[in-house]
Amino acid sequence: MPEAHGQALLVCDAIARDPAGKITLYGIFDRIWASKFPTVHPLFSIYWRCLVPGPGRVGVSILKPDGSTLSELEPVEKGEGEPYLMQGTYTLGGFEFPTEGEYILILKYNGQDLLRGPLLLVKRSDS
């Protein structure tokens, strides 16, 4: 049986899904500028895709710069018995980031880390 592995974990401004299931990502980014902290980002989306060997749960965690958990996003559960590709999206509105620094997004399958990606929160200099 093949191992689970991540293929994509991206942060973007918005995501659209057409009736056939095709997903379009708008404005992919890996950094957010803010004039003060904590800061609230009004709206952003997360896209993920992975190959999984069978039934299970796929979700995304967001870690703070100190390594503690900021958010565990609701996992998606599938029950098929054969290896298959899974993809999904989250849209987060009014999301608060408490400090500047490097946040880590983690794509997980049944609690196992598949992919990690950084999201850098940077204090904007008001000069």
C-alpha positions in Angstrom: 0.0 0.0 0.0 1.4 3.4 -0.9 2.3 5.9 1.8 0.4 9.1 2.2 2.1 12.2 0.8 1.3 15.9 0.4 1.3 17.5 -3.0 0.2 21.1 -2.2 -0.4 23.5 0.7 -0.9 27.1 -0.4 -2.3 30.3 1.1 -4.1 32.7 -1.2 -6.6 35.6 -1.3 -9.5 33.6 -2.5 -10.6 30.2 -4.0 -13.3 29.4 -6.5 -14.7 26.0 -7.3 -16.7 25.4 -10.5 -19.5 22.8 -10.7 -17.2 20.2 -12.2 -14.9 20.5 -9.1 -12.1 22.3 -10.7 -10.4 24.8 -8.2 -9.0 28.2 -9.1 -6.7 30.0 -6.7 -6.4 33.8 -6.6 -3.4 35.7 -5.2 -1.1 33.1 -3.8 1.1 34.5 -1.0 3.4 33.5 1.9 3.7 36.8 3.8 1.3 39.2 5.5 2.4 42.8 6.5 0.8 44.4 9.5 1.3 47.8 11.2 0.7 46.3 14.7 0.3 43.0 16.6 -2.0 41.3 17.3 -3.4 41.8 13.9 -6.5 40.5 12.2 -6.3 39.4 8.6 -9.8 40.0 7.1 -10.0 37.1 4.6 -7.7 34.4 3.2 -7.9 30.8 2.0 -5.9 27.7 2.2 -5.7 25.0 -0.5 -4.4 21.5 0.1 -4.0 18.3 -2.0 -2.6 14.9 -1.0 -2.5 11.3 -2.0 -3.8 9.0 0.8 -3.7 5.2 0.9 -7.2 4.7 2.2 -9.9 5.9 4.6 -8.9 8.7 7.0 -9.0 12.3 8.0 -7.1 15.2 6.4 -6.8 18.6 8.1 -4.6 21.6 8.5 -3.0 23.0 11.7 -1.5 26.5 12.1 1.4 26.8 14.5 2.5 30.1 16.1 6.2 31.2 15.8 6.8 29.6 19.3 5.6 26.2 18.0 2.3 26.2 19.9 -1.0 25.6 18.1 -2.9 28.6 16.9 -5.6 26.7 15.1 -6.7 23.2 14.2 -8.9 23.5 11.1 -11.8 21.0 10.8 -10.6 17.8 9.2 -12.1 16.3 6.1 -13.0 12.6 6.4 -13.2 10.1 3.5 -14.1 6.5 3.7 -12.8 5.0 0.4 -10.7 1.9 0.7 -8.2 2.4 -2.1 -5.4 5.0 -2.6 -6.9 8.3 -4.0 -6.2 12.0 -4.3 -7.9 14.3 -1.9 -8.0 18.1 -2.1 -9.8 20.7 -0.1 -10.0 24.3 0.9 -10.5 26.5 4.0 -11.6 30.1 3.9 -10.8 32.0 7.1 -12.3 35.4 7.9 -11.3 37.7 10.7 -8.4 35.5 11.6 -6.1 36.9 14.4 -2.4 36.5 14.4 -1.0 37.4 17.9 2.6 38.2 17.1 5.0 38.8 14.2 7.2 35.9 13.0 7.0 32.7 11.0 3.8 30.7 11.4 3.8 27.1 10.1 0.9 25.4 8.3 0.9 21.7 8.5 -1.2 19.3 6.3 -2.0 16.1 8.3 -3.4 12.7 7.4 -4.7 10.7 10.4 -2.4 12.9 12.6 0.7 12.3 10.5 2.5 15.4 9.1 2.5 15.3 5.3 3.6 18.9 4.3 4.7 22.0 6.1 4.6 25.5 4.7 5.6 28.9 6.2 3.4 32.0 6.5 5.5 35.0 7.5 3.9 37.8 9.5 6.0 41.0 9.2 5.7 44.3 11.0 5.5 47.1 8.5 7.7 50.1 9.3 5.6 53.2 9.2 8.4 55.5 7.9 
